[in-house]
Amino acid sequence: MVMPTIVHFEIPSDDVDRSKAFYKDLFGWNIESWPGGDTGGGAEGMEYLLITTTDSNGNKALSGGMMKRQNPQQQGMANYIDVSSVDEYSTKIEKLGGKVVMQKTPVPGMGYFAVCLDTEGNRFGIWETDSTAKA
């Protein structure tokens, strides 16, 4: 059995330019506008930035994203865990006492995600890769 693992992280920001400069200067991360524009799950027309990281050998590592904070509850970084089915895991999350706060949302041509809270109120996402995903 393949164990779900973190595949993406996301940083909400009140001042995206300030955050972009901070993380570029601190870690040397490459941060660029996502050519796809809107993520599909946020505010219409919301700019989404892609973050590319590398390991100590210069190999591509975990990727991430940055966007303007959409509401006051969107605090802290969120990790996205790759799962076989957003629907299946959403049901498991609810059964285990967590909450799905943003239902299954498509990212056209890439897959689906949902945003959840664990039993302690920590935000995380689940991600299902599906190149046939449509808005």
C-alpha positions in Angstrom: 0.0 0.0 0.0 1.3 3.4 -0.9 1.2 5.9 2.0 -0.2 9.3 1.3 2.5 12.0 1.5 2.8 15.8 1.3 3.0 16.9 -2.3 2.4 20.7 -2.1 2.3 23.5 0.5 0.5 26.8 0.4 1.2 30.1 2.0 -1.6 32.7 2.4 -0.4 36.3 2.6 -1.8 39.7 3.4 0.9 41.3 1.3 2.0 38.9 -1.4 4.9 41.1 -2.7 6.3 41.3 0.9 5.9 37.5 1.4 7.5 36.8 -2.0 10.5 38.9 -1.1 10.8 37.4 2.4 10.9 33.7 1.2 13.1 34.5 -1.8 15.6 36.3 0.3 15.4 33.8 3.2 15.5 30.5 1.4 16.3 31.4 -2.2 13.0 29.9 -3.4 11.9 30.6 -7.0 8.5 32.2 -6.9 6.6 33.0 -10.1 3.0 33.6 -11.3 1.2 30.5 -12.2 0.4 30.6 -15.9 -3.0 29.0 -15.2 -4.1 32.1 -13.3 -7.0 31.4 -10.9 -6.6 28.2 -8.9 -10.3 27.4 -9.4 -10.9 27.3 -5.7 -10.3 30.9 -4.7 -11.7 34.3 -5.5 -12.3 34.8 -9.2 -9.2 36.2 -10.9 -7.0 35.6 -7.8 -3.3 35.6 -8.6 -1.6 32.4 -7.6 2.2 32.1 -7.4 4.1 28.9 -7.7 7.0 28.2 -5.4 9.8 25.9 -6.5 12.3 24.6 -4.0 15.5 22.5 -4.4 17.3 20.2 -2.1 20.9 20.6 -1.0 22.1 19.0 -4.3 20.1 21.4 -6.5 17.4 18.8 -7.3 13.8 19.9 -7.5 12.1 19.3 -4.2 8.6 20.0 -2.8 6.6 22.6 -4.6 4.2 25.2 -3.1 2.0 28.1 -3.8 1.3 31.6 -2.5 -1.8 33.7 -2.7 -3.6 36.6 -1.1 -5.3 35.6 2.2 -9.0 35.0 1.3 -10.4 35.3 4.9 -9.1 35.7 8.5 -9.5 32.0 9.2 -6.9 31.2 6.5 -4.0 31.2 8.9 -0.7 29.5 8.6 0.8 27.3 5.9 -1.3 24.4 4.6 0.2 21.1 3.5 -1.6 19.2 0.7 -1.4 15.4 1.0 -1.7 13.2 -2.2 -4.6 10.7 -1.9 -6.2 8.2 -4.2 -9.7 9.8 -3.9 -10.7 13.2 -2.5 -14.3 11.8 -2.1 -13.1 8.8 -0.1 -10.7 10.7 2.1 -13.3 13.5 2.7 -15.6 10.9 4.1 -12.8 9.4 6.3 -12.0 12.9 7.6 -15.5 13.5 8.7 -15.8 10.0 10.3 -12.7 10.6 12.3 -13.9 13.9 13.7 -12.3 16.3 11.2 -14.1 18.7 8.9 -14.1 19.4 5.2 -14.3 23.2 5.0 -13.9 23.5 1.2 -15.5 20.7 -0.7 -13.9 18.9 -3.7 -12.8 21.5 -6.1 -11.3 21.0 -9.6 -8.1 22.4 -10.9 -8.7 21.8 -14.7 -6.3 19.4 -16.3 -4.5 18.7 -13.0 -6.8 17.2 -10.4 -9.0 17.9 -7.4 -8.5 19.2 -3.9 -10.4 19.8 -0.7 -9.4 21.9 2.3 -10.0 20.3 5.7 -9.5 20.8 9.5 -8.1 18.1 11.7 -9.6 17.4 15.2 -7.4 20.2 16.6 -8.5 22.8 14.0 -5.3 22.6 11.9 -5.9 23.3 8.2 -4.6 20.9 5.6 -5.5 19.9 2.1 -6.0 16.7 0.2 -5.1 16.3 -3.4 -6.1 13.8 -6.1 -4.2 13.9 -9.4 -6.5 13.6 -12.4 -5.5 15.1 -15.8 -9.2 14.9 -16.9 -10.4 17.3 -14.2 -12.7 20.0 -15.5 -14.1 23.1 -13.9 
